[in-house]
Amino acid sequence: MRERFDVRGMPCGHCVRAVTAAVVRVDERARVECDLASRRVRIASARERAEFAAALAAEGYAPADPG
């Protein structure tokens, strides 16, 4: 399953590392792509979208889109 999140407050490389780490904590096999210009995160994983949304929010990068 591929999920896309629009993430506010992700302007730099440190943010990309933090977002990636949050995703990997949910699923260490997930593929993560972060696009700083569009502030989008794409995740390829079999895990549920809600798990990633919660992990991103806990890290301070709450998704801007509802789903």
C-alpha positions as semicolon CSV with decimal commas, in nm:
position;residue;x (nm);y (nm);z (nm)
1;M;0,000;0,000;0,000
2;R;0,125;0,348;-0,080
3;E;0,024;0,642;0,136
4;R;0,083;1,011;0,081
5;F;0,091;1,272;0,355
6;D;0,115;1,648;0,320
7;V;0,331;1,748;0,615
8;R;0,356;2,105;0,740
9;G;0,671;2,213;0,916
10;M;0,917;2,003;0,718
11;P;1,161;2,261;0,575
12;C;1,501;2,092;0,613
13;G;1,712;1,778;0,604
14;H;1,684;1,732;0,980
15;C;1,306;1,716;0,938
16;V;1,343;1,454;0,665
17;R;1,555;1,241;0,898
18;A;1,304;1,281;1,184
19;V;1,008;1,192;0,960
20;T;1,193;0,894;0,815
21;A;1,286;0,770;1,162
22;A;0,924;0,799;1,277
23;V;0,807;0,591;0,979
24;V;1,077;0,328;1,030
25;R;0,976;0,291;1,395
26;V;0,633;0,182;1,270
27;D;0,767;-0,042;0,991
28;E;1,139;-0,097;0,949
29;R;1,079;-0,229;0,597
30;A;0,879;0,073;0,479
31;R;1,002;0,277;0,184
32;V;0,994;0,648;0,259
33;E;1,025;0,936;0,013
34;C;1,027;1,293;0,145
35;D;0,992;1,589;-0,091
36;L;1,090;1,910;0,086
37;A;0,969;2,138;-0,192
38;S;0,613;2,006;-0,182
39;R;0,632;1,899;0,185
40;R;0,501;1,557;0,091
41;V;0,589;1,221;0,237
42;R;0,519;0,901;0,047
43;I;0,527;0,570;0,229
44;A;0,516;0,221;0,084
45;S;0,420;-0,028;0,353
46;A;0,163;-0,292;0,442
47;R;0,091;-0,116;0,774
48;E;-0,216;0,100;0,830
49;R;-0,220;0,470;0,738
50;A;-0,336;0,565;1,088
51;E;-0,020;0,418;1,241
52;F;0,198;0,643;1,029
53;A;-0,023;0,948;1,088
54;A;0,006;0,893;1,465
55;A;0,384;0,844;1,445
56;L;0,429;1,162;1,241
57;A;0,207;1,360;1,479
58;A;0,398;1,229;1,781
59;E;0,719;1,353;1,621
60;G;0,565;1,698;1,568
61;Y;0,487;1,661;1,198
62;A;0,112;1,625;1,194
63;P;-0,019;1,551;0,845
64;A;-0,212;1,843;0,696
65;D;-0,445;1,626;0,492
66;P;-0,721;1,411;0,643
67;G;-0,646;1,112;0,428
